[in-house]
Amino acid sequence: MSEVEDTSAERADAGVLPAPTAPVPDRPQVAEVAEHVPGAPQEIDRAAIAVVLLLVGVFGLAQGLTYPLLSFILERQGTPAWLIGSNAAMMALGLILSAPLVPQLAIRFGAARLAIASALLLAVLFALIGTVQSLWLWFPARFLLGVGINGLYISSETWVNQLAPDRIRGRMLGLYATALAGGFALGPATLAVTGTRTLAPFFLCIAVCLICAVLIASIRQRLPRFAAGESGSIRSVAPLIPFLLVVTGIAAAFDQAILTLFPVYGLGHGLDEAAVATALAVLIVGNIVFQVPIGTLADRWGPRLVMVVLCLLTIAGAMLLPVLIDTRWPLWAMLFVWGSSAYGVYTIALMELGRRFTGAMLIAGNAGFAVMWGVGGFTGPALSGLAIDMVGLTGLPMLLGGVYVLLLAATLARRRG
C-alpha cells in the first residue's frame, strides 16, 4: 500500500473524512467501500429532503396506526388472540420477503416510480381493509401492506443517504430516525382522535398516501437516480457489511421486545396499565428527541466512538431497570435515554452504510437492513419471552443487556481491526 493510501486509512480510522475526489469511471461499484463516497452532494436539497422525511413519517404512521387499529377491530369480532397475532405478523412477513426484490425493481423502473407505486398500493389496501373487514381477507392484504411500506421505506432511506452531504450525514439520518419514530408514535395517538369504529382512520391513511404520491411525482427530477448499467443485490452487498446487518437486527430485536414485553415486565412488578403505558410513552419520546443529537455527535466524533457510548448506555439501562422499576421519575429519566441509545445504533449503521456505498449497492444495503429488521422483530420478542419464562421477569433486562454487551465487544474488536 502506498504512503498516500496509508495516510487515508489512518484518517478514516480516526473518523476524519478525506477530501472529495472525482469519481473514477471504471471503478467497480463493489469497491465503493471508502469512508467518503465520491461525488456525494456537498449542498442540501431541502425540498427533496423534506419530501423524503415525509415519506418516512408515512410508513411509520401506517405501521403505528395499523397494528392497534386492526387489533381493536378483530378483538371486537371475538377473534382468538393467536389469530390476531398471526394476522399482524403478515406485515412483517411482507417486509422480509419483498426486500430482496426492491433493489431490482428500483434499478429497472426507478426508485421514484417504485415509491409512487408503493404509495398508491397502500392507498388501495387501506380502502380495501377498511371497507371489507374480513379476517381472512386481511391476511393477504396485510402481507401486501408490508410490501408497499417496504417500497417507500427502502427508497426513502436510500434517498436520505444519497442527498446528505458527508459533513452532516449523521444529523440527516438522525432526522430520518426522528421522522420514523415520530410517525410510529403518532399512529396510536391518532386513534384517540379518530376512534376505531368508523372509517375515519382509514380515510386519513388513504389521503396521506395519495398526497405523498403527488409530492414524489412533483420532485422526482430532483431525486437521485441510478447510473446506466448499475447492479446490486442483497447477496452481493451482505458479505461486505455483516457487522452493520447484525447491528440492525439487534436494534429491531430491542425495539420489538420492549414494545411487546415491557407491559408484561411492568405489570409483573405491580405497575398498573396506565403506569406501563406512560413509561412506554416516555421511552418513545426520548427516542424521538435524541436521534438528531446522536447523529450530530457521530459527525463530530466518528460513528465507532458513538456506537461504543450507545452500547454502554444501553447496558447501563438494562442494569438499572430492575432497580428503578418501582420508582417514577428516576424510571422515566432512565427510559428517556435507554430507548434512544438502543435504537441509536441503527442510526449509526445507516450512517456507515451511506459512507461506504452509493447507487445500486446502497439500495441493496438498505434492502438488507429491511430483511434484518424483520428478522430482529420476529426473534426479539420470542427470545425475550423465553428468557422471562426461564428465569423470571429479570430475564428481559438480562437478555437485552447481554446482547448489547456482545455488540460492544464486537464494536471494540472491529475498531482494533
One Martini backbone bead per residue (centre of mass of N, CA, C, O) as a GRO file, in nm:
protein
  417
    1MET     BB    1   0.098   0.034   0.020
    2SER     BB    2   0.079   0.350   0.006
    3GLU     BB    3   0.127   0.643   0.170
    4VAL     BB    4  -0.148   0.767   0.097
    5GLU     BB    5  -0.321   0.523   0.183
    6ASP     BB    6  -0.229   0.517   0.478
    7THR     BB    7  -0.332   0.796   0.554
    8SER     BB    8  -0.628   0.748   0.484
    9ALA     BB    9  -0.675   0.516   0.681
   10GLU     BB   10  -0.607   0.674   0.939
   11ARG     BB   11  -0.826   0.890   0.902
   12ALA     BB   12  -1.067   0.695   0.900
   13ASP     BB   13  -1.020   0.568   1.184
   14ALA     BB   14  -1.052   0.871   1.315
   15GLY     BB   15  -1.310   1.007   1.154
   16VAL     BB   16  -1.176   1.129   0.892
   17LEU     BB   17  -1.243   1.283   0.606
   18PRO     BB   18  -1.177   1.297   0.298
   19ALA     BB   19  -1.142   1.453   0.028
   20PRO     BB   20  -1.291   1.520  -0.244
   21THR     BB   21  -1.348   1.314  -0.530
   22ALA     BB   22  -1.341   1.197  -0.828
   23PRO     BB   23  -1.482   0.989  -1.022
   24VAL     BB   24  -1.431   0.655  -1.129
   25PRO     BB   25  -1.551   0.511  -1.405
   26ASP     BB   26  -1.400   0.201  -1.375
   27ARG     BB   27  -1.509   0.154  -1.099
   28PRO     BB   28  -1.615  -0.069  -0.898
   29GLN     BB   29  -1.885  -0.073  -0.697
   30VAL     BB   30  -1.785  -0.268  -0.473
   31ALA     BB   31  -1.535  -0.064  -0.409
   32GLU     BB   32  -1.740   0.138  -0.253
   33VAL     BB   33  -1.566   0.138   0.066
   34ALA     BB   34  -1.537   0.418   0.162
   35GLU     BB   35  -1.569   0.688   0.376
   36HIS     BB   36  -1.605   0.826   0.092
   37VAL     BB   37  -1.828   0.939  -0.145
   38PRO     BB   38  -1.812   0.987  -0.456
   39GLY     BB   39  -2.004   1.265  -0.540
   40ALA     BB   40  -2.118   1.379  -0.304
   41PRO     BB   41  -2.312   1.597  -0.166
   42GLN     BB   42  -2.256   1.947  -0.040
   43GLU     BB   43  -2.558   2.011  -0.067
   44ILE     BB   44  -2.889   2.095   0.024
   45ASP     BB   45  -3.205   1.954  -0.061
   46ARG     BB   46  -3.470   2.052   0.109
   47ALA     BB   47  -3.716   1.954  -0.048
   48ALA     BB   48  -3.633   1.659  -0.080
   49ILE     BB   49  -3.592   1.596   0.218
   50ALA     BB   50  -3.881   1.664   0.313
   51VAL     BB   51  -4.025   1.446   0.146
   52VAL     BB   52  -3.874   1.202   0.256
   53LEU     BB   53  -3.956   1.244   0.554
   54LEU     BB   54  -4.255   1.213   0.498
   55LEU     BB   55  -4.240   0.920   0.410
   56VAL     BB   56  -4.139   0.811   0.675
   57GLY     BB   57  -4.388   0.898   0.837
   58VAL     BB   58  -4.593   0.726   0.682
   59PHE     BB   59  -4.491   0.435   0.751
   60GLY     BB   60  -4.501   0.486   1.051
   61LEU     BB   61  -4.804   0.547   1.067
   62ALA     BB   62  -4.908   0.287   0.941
   63GLN     BB   63  -4.793   0.102   1.157
   64GLY     BB   64  -4.890   0.248   1.422
   65LEU     BB   65  -5.200   0.227   1.339
   66THR     BB   66  -5.260  -0.066   1.238
   67TYR     BB   67  -5.209  -0.251   1.474
   68PRO     BB   68  -5.429  -0.144   1.679
   69LEU     BB   69  -5.676  -0.115   1.496
   70LEU     BB   70  -5.704  -0.417   1.402
   71SER     BB   71  -5.707  -0.536   1.686
   72PHE     BB   72  -5.966  -0.403   1.784
   73ILE     BB   73  -6.152  -0.520   1.566
   74LEU     BB   74  -6.095  -0.823   1.619
   75GLU     BB   75  -6.178  -0.823   1.916
   76ARG     BB   76  -6.480  -0.745   1.863
   77GLN     BB   77  -6.511  -1.022   1.683
   78GLY     BB   78  -6.372  -1.262   1.860
   79THR     BB   79  -6.078  -1.308   1.811
   80PRO     BB   80  -5.821  -1.484   1.858
   81ALA     BB   81  -5.509  -1.410   1.964
   82TRP     BB   82  -5.344  -1.587   1.761
   83LEU     BB   83  -5.478  -1.456   1.507
   84ILE     BB   84  -5.397  -1.166   1.557
   85GLY     BB   85  -5.092  -1.219   1.555
   86SER     BB   86  -5.076  -1.354   1.275
   87ASN     BB   87  -5.188  -1.113   1.116
   88ALA     BB   88  -4.966  -0.908   1.200
   89ALA     BB   89  -4.719  -1.078   1.080
   90MET     BB   90  -4.766  -1.024   0.771
   91MET     BB   91  -4.617  -0.757   0.744
   92ALA     BB   92  -4.335  -0.860   0.817
   93LEU     BB   93  -4.328  -1.072   0.592
   94GLY     BB   94  -4.345  -0.866   0.361
   95LEU     BB   95  -4.082  -0.721   0.426
   96ILE     BB   96  -3.887  -0.962   0.394
   97LEU     BB   97  -3.971  -1.084   0.105
   98SER     BB   98  -3.947  -0.801  -0.062
   99ALA     BB   99  -3.658  -0.684  -0.030
  100PRO     BB  100  -3.495  -0.832  -0.268
  101LEU     BB  101  -3.673  -0.677  -0.500
  102VAL     BB  102  -3.629  -0.369  -0.477
  103PRO     BB  103  -3.360  -0.311  -0.624
  104GLN     BB  104  -3.451  -0.417  -0.904
  105LEU     BB  105  -3.695  -0.227  -0.938
  106ALA     BB  106  -3.539   0.042  -0.903
  107ILE     BB  107  -3.341   0.000  -1.140
  108ARG     BB  108  -3.554  -0.047  -1.368
  109PHE     BB  109  -3.784   0.198  -1.285
  110GLY     BB  110  -3.723   0.350  -1.038
  111ALA     BB  111  -3.761   0.482  -0.726
  112ALA     BB  112  -3.995   0.678  -0.777
  113ARG     BB  113  -4.192   0.481  -0.907
  114LEU     BB  114  -4.194   0.283  -0.673
  115ALA     BB  115  -4.302   0.481  -0.456
  116ILE     BB  116  -4.564   0.554  -0.597
  117ALA     BB  117  -4.675   0.266  -0.618
  118SER     BB  118  -4.672   0.215  -0.312
  119ALA     BB  119  -4.867   0.441  -0.228
  120LEU     BB  120  -5.107   0.337  -0.400
  121LEU     BB  121  -5.124   0.059  -0.274
  122LEU     BB  122  -5.187   0.157   0.013
  123ALA     BB  123  -5.450   0.302  -0.053
  124VAL     BB  124  -5.603   0.051  -0.153
  125LEU     BB  125  -5.567  -0.122   0.105
  126PHE     BB  126  -5.711   0.066   0.304
  127ALA     BB  127  -5.981   0.053   0.157
  128LEU     BB  128  -6.020  -0.255   0.178
  129ILE     BB  129  -5.993  -0.294   0.486
  130GLY     BB  130  -6.222  -0.089   0.567
  131THR     BB  131  -6.467  -0.227   0.391
  132VAL     BB  132  -6.337  -0.532   0.439
  133GLN     BB  133  -6.395  -0.699   0.746
  134SER     BB  134  -6.179  -0.961   0.699
  135LEU     BB  135  -5.963  -1.178   0.817
  136TRP     BB  136  -5.882  -1.342   0.551
  137LEU     BB  137  -5.825  -1.086   0.381
  138TRP     BB  138  -5.605  -0.959   0.574
  139PHE     BB  139  -5.369  -1.138   0.523
  140PRO     BB  140  -5.288  -1.045   0.230
  141ALA     BB  141  -5.313  -0.739   0.285
  142ARG     BB  142  -5.083  -0.721   0.503
  143PHE     BB  143  -4.864  -0.826   0.327
  144LEU     BB  144  -4.889  -0.587   0.118
  145LEU     BB  145  -4.825  -0.367   0.317
  146GLY     BB  146  -4.530  -0.452   0.352
  147VAL     BB  147  -4.454  -0.410   0.057
  148GLY     BB  148  -4.528  -0.107   0.034
  149ILE     BB  149  -4.356   0.000   0.267
  150ASN     BB  150  -4.084  -0.095   0.150
  151GLY     BB  151  -4.069   0.090  -0.096
  152LEU     BB  152  -4.052   0.346   0.083
  153TYR     BB  153  -3.832   0.275   0.284
  154ILE     BB  154  -3.588   0.214   0.093
  155SER     BB  155  -3.598   0.466  -0.082
  156SER     BB  156  -3.580   0.687   0.142
  157GLU     BB  157  -3.320   0.587   0.276
  158THR     BB  158  -3.146   0.625   0.023
  159TRP     BB  159  -3.197   0.927  -0.028
  160VAL     BB  160  -3.084   1.042   0.232
  161ASN     BB  161  -2.793   0.938   0.183
  162GLN     BB  162  -2.756   1.079  -0.101
  163LEU     BB  163  -2.835   1.384  -0.003
  164ALA     BB  164  -2.616   1.375   0.207
  165PRO     BB  165  -2.372   1.528   0.337
  166ASP     BB  166  -2.095   1.422   0.496
  167ARG     BB  167  -2.080   1.640   0.733
  168ILE     BB  168  -2.423   1.565   0.793
  169ARG     BB  169  -2.521   1.268   0.791
  170GLY     BB  170  -2.602   1.207   1.084
  171ARG     BB  171  -2.818   1.429   1.109
  172MET     BB  172  -3.002   1.332   0.878
  173LEU     BB  173  -3.048   1.044   1.004
  174GLY     BB  174  -3.174   1.156   1.260
  175LEU     BB  175  -3.420   1.274   1.116
  176TYR     BB  176  -3.517   1.009   1.007
  177ALA     BB  177  -3.558   0.867   1.283
  178THR     BB  178  -3.757   1.078   1.390
  179ALA     BB  179  -3.976   1.042   1.174
  180LEU     BB  180  -4.027   0.744   1.226
  181ALA     BB  181  -4.095   0.759   1.531
  182GLY     BB  182  -4.315   0.977   1.506
  183GLY     BB  183  -4.507   0.820   1.322
  184PHE     BB  184  -4.543   0.575   1.508
  185ALA     BB  185  -4.656   0.744   1.753
  186LEU     BB  186  -4.899   0.880   1.596
  187GLY     BB  187  -5.084   0.647   1.540
  188PRO     BB  188  -5.220   0.587   1.820
  189ALA     BB  189  -5.299   0.888   1.873
  190THR     BB  190  -5.504   0.910   1.637
  191LEU     BB  191  -5.724   0.719   1.762
  192ALA     BB  192  -5.820   0.924   1.981
  193VAL     BB  193  -5.967   1.095   1.751
  194THR     BB  194  -6.105   0.882   1.539
  195GLY     BB  195  -6.115   0.609   1.620
  196THR     BB  196  -6.241   0.248   1.553
  197ARG     BB  197  -6.566   0.265   1.430
  198THR     BB  198  -6.459   0.399   1.171
  199LEU     BB  199  -6.321   0.532   0.858
  200ALA     BB  200  -6.126   0.764   0.934
  201PRO     BB  201  -5.839   0.627   0.951
  202PHE     BB  202  -5.846   0.530   0.655
  203PHE     BB  203  -5.877   0.805   0.517
  204LEU     BB  204  -5.616   0.921   0.625
  205CYS     BB  205  -5.422   0.719   0.490
  206ILE     BB  206  -5.509   0.769   0.201
  207ALA     BB  207  -5.442   1.072   0.187
  208VAL     BB  208  -5.141   1.053   0.255
  209CYS     BB  209  -5.057   0.869   0.019
  210LEU     BB  210  -5.150   1.057  -0.212
  211ILE     BB  211  -4.978   1.301  -0.139
  212CYS     BB  212  -4.704   1.155  -0.166
  213ALA     BB  213  -4.727   1.082  -0.464
  214VAL     BB  214  -4.736   1.377  -0.559
  215LEU     BB  215  -4.466   1.473  -0.436
  216ILE     BB  216  -4.281   1.282  -0.583
  217ALA     BB  217  -4.361   1.369  -0.870
  218SER     BB  218  -4.272   1.678  -0.830
  219ILE     BB  219  -3.944   1.573  -0.749
  220ARG     BB  220  -3.811   1.344  -0.925
  221GLN     BB  221  -3.577   1.515  -1.069
  222ARG     BB  222  -3.423   1.555  -0.770
  223LEU     BB  223  -3.369   1.266  -0.747
  224PRO     BB  224  -3.186   1.009  -0.725
  225ARG     BB  225  -3.004   0.810  -0.959
  226PHE     BB  226  -2.924   0.557  -1.169
  227ALA     BB  227  -2.686   0.428  -1.341
  228ALA     BB  228  -2.593   0.286  -1.609
  229GLY     BB  229  -2.541  -0.058  -1.525
  230GLU     BB  230  -2.631  -0.100  -1.255
  231SER     BB  231  -2.573  -0.310  -0.959
  232GLY     BB  232  -2.765  -0.493  -0.699
  233SER     BB  233  -2.754  -0.698  -0.395
  234ILE     BB  234  -2.776  -0.865  -0.111
  235ARG     BB  235  -2.567  -1.083  -0.183
  236SER     BB  236  -2.333  -0.873  -0.257
  237VAL     BB  237  -2.338  -0.690   0.020
  238ALA     BB  238  -2.338  -0.866   0.282
  239PRO     BB  239  -2.023  -0.945   0.302
  240LEU     BB  240  -1.950  -0.623   0.358
  241ILE     BB  241  -2.193  -0.594   0.617
  242PRO     BB  242  -2.228  -0.776   0.881
  243PHE     BB  243  -2.227  -0.577   1.119
  244LEU     BB  244  -2.465  -0.392   1.025
  245LEU     BB  245  -2.676  -0.620   1.021
  246VAL     BB  246  -2.660  -0.689   1.321
  247VAL     BB  247  -2.736  -0.414   1.431
  248THR     BB  248  -3.019  -0.410   1.310
  249GLY     BB  249  -3.129  -0.665   1.453
  250ILE     BB  250  -3.086  -0.559   1.742
  251ALA     BB  251  -3.262  -0.306   1.730
  252ALA     BB  252  -3.524  -0.459   1.658
  253ALA     BB  253  -3.534  -0.648   1.901
  254PHE     BB  254  -3.558  -0.431   2.114
  255ASP     BB  255  -3.804  -0.279   2.013
  256GLN     BB  256  -4.007  -0.526   2.016
  257ALA     BB  257  -3.957  -0.630   2.304
  258ILE     BB  258  -4.047  -0.379   2.457
  259LEU     BB  259  -4.333  -0.340   2.335
  260THR     BB  260  -4.426  -0.637   2.418
  261LEU     BB  261  -4.280  -0.693   2.734
  262PHE     BB  262  -4.299  -0.451   2.927
  263PRO     BB  263  -4.586  -0.496   3.027
  264VAL     BB  264  -4.517  -0.761   3.171
  265TYR     BB  265  -4.298  -0.645   3.355
  266GLY     BB  266  -4.463  -0.420   3.493
  267LEU     BB  267  -4.704  -0.589   3.599
  268GLY     BB  268  -4.517  -0.788   3.763
  269HIS     BB  269  -4.427  -0.516   3.949
  270GLY     BB  270  -4.724  -0.354   3.997
  271LEU     BB  271  -4.811  -0.209   3.764
  272ASP     BB  272  -5.019  -0.033   3.587
  273GLU     BB  273  -5.135   0.040   3.280
  274ALA     BB  274  -5.079   0.345   3.291
  275ALA     BB  275  -4.779   0.325   3.376
  276VAL     BB  276  -4.683   0.162   3.134
  277ALA     BB  277  -4.773   0.359   2.912
  278THR     BB  278  -4.602   0.596   3.012
  279ALA     BB  279  -4.325   0.463   2.993
  280LEU     BB  280  -4.338   0.411   2.686
  281ALA     BB  281  -4.375   0.706   2.605
  282VAL     BB  282  -4.105   0.805   2.713
  283LEU     BB  283  -3.927   0.623   2.537
  284ILE     BB  284  -4.030   0.732   2.262
  285VAL     BB  285  -3.963   1.032   2.304
  286GLY     BB  286  -3.660   0.993   2.344
  287ASN     BB  287  -3.611   0.877   2.064
  288ILE     BB  288  -3.698   1.131   1.909
  289VAL     BB  289  -3.503   1.348   2.042
  290PHE     BB  290  -3.196   1.195   2.012
  291GLN     BB  291  -3.115   1.138   1.709
  292VAL     BB  292  -2.982   1.403   1.623
  293PRO     BB  293  -2.756   1.415   1.836
  294ILE     BB  294  -2.631   1.147   1.757
  295GLY     BB  295  -2.559   1.225   1.464
  296THR     BB  296  -2.386   1.474   1.535
  297LEU     BB  297  -2.172   1.321   1.699
  298ALA     BB  298  -2.085   1.136   1.464
  299ASP     BB  299  -1.971   1.368   1.291
  300ARG     BB  300  -1.749   1.448   1.513
  301TRP     BB  301  -1.641   1.153   1.640
  302GLY     BB  302  -1.760   0.917   1.511
  303PRO     BB  303  -1.927   0.616   1.490
  304ARG     BB  304  -1.772   0.425   1.687
  305LEU     BB  305  -1.776   0.591   1.946
  306VAL     BB  306  -2.085   0.619   1.963
  307MET     BB  307  -2.144   0.317   1.974
  308VAL     BB  308  -2.010   0.269   2.246
  309VAL     BB  309  -2.185   0.464   2.413
  310LEU     BB  310  -2.459   0.331   2.347
  311CYS     BB  311  -2.396   0.056   2.469
  312LEU     BB  312  -2.340   0.152   2.757
  313LEU     BB  313  -2.621   0.280   2.806
  314THR     BB  314  -2.785   0.019   2.757
  315ILE     BB  315  -2.656  -0.151   2.977
  316ALA     BB  316  -2.724   0.038   3.211
  317GLY     BB  317  -3.033   0.023   3.174
  318ALA     BB  318  -3.060  -0.282   3.227
  319MET     BB  319  -2.944  -0.263   3.522
  320LEU     BB  320  -3.161  -0.038   3.628
  321LEU     BB  321  -3.449  -0.146   3.591
  322PRO     BB  322  -3.486  -0.323   3.857
  323VAL     BB  323  -3.432  -0.072   4.047
  324LEU     BB  324  -3.655   0.148   3.905
  325ILE     BB  325  -3.949   0.019   3.866
  326ASP     BB  326  -4.070   0.151   4.155
  327THR     BB  327  -4.048   0.417   4.023
  328ARG     BB  328  -4.071   0.724   3.848
  329TRP     BB  329  -3.865   0.948   3.758
  330PRO     BB  330  -3.615   0.766   3.730
  331LEU     BB  331  -3.742   0.581   3.519
  332TRP     BB  332  -3.801   0.794   3.305
  333ALA     BB  333  -3.512   0.892   3.266
  334MET     BB  334  -3.398   0.622   3.171
  335LEU     BB  335  -3.597   0.569   2.931
  336PHE     BB  336  -3.530   0.828   2.769
  337VAL     BB  337  -3.239   0.706   2.703
  338TRP     BB  338  -3.258   0.401   2.636
  339GLY     BB  339  -3.414   0.396   2.367
  340SER     BB  340  -3.213   0.581   2.208
  341SER     BB  341  -2.955   0.406   2.239
  342ALA     BB  342  -3.059   0.141   2.115
  343TYR     BB  343  -3.156   0.274   1.839
  344GLY     BB  344  -2.898   0.446   1.756
  345VAL     BB  345  -2.734   0.218   1.613
  346TYR     BB  346  -2.895   0.241   1.348
  347THR     BB  347  -2.809   0.523   1.267
  348ILE     BB  348  -2.508   0.444   1.243
  349ALA     BB  349  -2.541   0.227   1.028
  350LEU     BB  350  -2.650   0.417   0.810
  351MET     BB  351  -2.405   0.599   0.799
  352GLU     BB  352  -2.198   0.383   0.711
  353LEU     BB  353  -2.340   0.299   0.454
  354GLY     BB  354  -2.328   0.586   0.315
  355ARG     BB  355  -2.008   0.599   0.317
  356ARG     BB  356  -1.959   0.319   0.139
  357PHE     BB  357  -2.213   0.379  -0.051
  358THR     BB  358  -2.376   0.374  -0.378
  359GLY     BB  359  -2.652   0.335  -0.531
  360ALA     BB  360  -2.724   0.008  -0.577
  361MET     BB  361  -2.565  -0.078  -0.318
  362LEU     BB  362  -2.729   0.094  -0.122
  363ILE     BB  363  -3.013  -0.030  -0.171
  364ALA     BB  364  -2.920  -0.315  -0.098
  365GLY     BB  365  -2.844  -0.249   0.194
  366ASN     BB  366  -3.129  -0.152   0.278
  367ALA     BB  367  -3.261  -0.425   0.220
  368GLY     BB  368  -3.096  -0.579   0.430
  369PHE     BB  369  -3.204  -0.418   0.668
  370ALA     BB  370  -3.501  -0.502   0.632
  371VAL     BB  371  -3.459  -0.798   0.688
  372MET     BB  372  -3.329  -0.765   0.974
  373TRP     BB  373  -3.568  -0.622   1.099
  374GLY     BB  374  -3.760  -0.859   1.072
  375VAL     BB  375  -3.593  -1.068   1.225
  376GLY     BB  376  -3.570  -0.909   1.491
  377GLY     BB  377  -3.881  -0.878   1.532
  378PHE     BB  378  -3.920  -1.186   1.574
  379THR     BB  379  -3.688  -1.272   1.789
  380GLY     BB  380  -3.702  -1.080   2.027
  381PRO     BB  381  -3.974  -1.160   2.166
  382ALA     BB  382  -3.921  -1.465   2.182
  383LEU     BB  383  -3.658  -1.460   2.356
  384SER     BB  384  -3.770  -1.286   2.587
  385GLY     BB  385  -3.999  -1.474   2.669
  386LEU     BB  386  -3.813  -1.713   2.733
  387ALA     BB  387  -3.649  -1.571   2.954
  388ILE     BB  388  -3.888  -1.528   3.147
  389ASP     BB  389  -3.966  -1.829   3.176
  390MET     BB  390  -3.681  -1.923   3.291
  391VAL     BB  391  -3.598  -1.653   3.510
  392GLY     BB  392  -3.797  -1.436   3.479
  393LEU     BB  393  -3.824  -1.096   3.464
  394THR     BB  394  -3.504  -1.056   3.444
  395GLY     BB  395  -3.471  -1.168   3.152
  396LEU     BB  396  -3.506  -0.911   2.990
  397PRO     BB  397  -3.257  -0.733   3.077
  398MET     BB  398  -3.047  -0.957   3.043
  399LEU     BB  399  -3.074  -1.001   2.739
  400LEU     BB  400  -3.045  -0.709   2.635
  401GLY     BB  401  -2.775  -0.649   2.772
  402GLY     BB  402  -2.614  -0.890   2.652
  403VAL     BB  403  -2.631  -0.807   2.354
  404TYR     BB  404  -2.475  -0.530   2.400
  405VAL     BB  405  -2.216  -0.657   2.493
  406LEU     BB  406  -2.153  -0.797   2.226
  407LEU     BB  407  -2.158  -0.538   2.056
  408LEU     BB  408  -1.929  -0.398   2.203
  409ALA     BB  409  -1.712  -0.608   2.145
  410ALA     BB  410  -1.734  -0.588   1.834
  411THR     BB  411  -1.665  -0.286   1.814
  412LEU     BB  412  -1.384  -0.298   1.945
  413ALA     BB  413  -1.263  -0.510   1.755
  414ARG     BB  414  -1.310  -0.343   1.496
  415ARG     BB  415  -1.130  -0.106   1.574
  416ARG     BB  416  -0.865  -0.265   1.595
  417GLY     BB  417  -0.897  -0.375   1.290
   0.00000   0.00000   0.00000
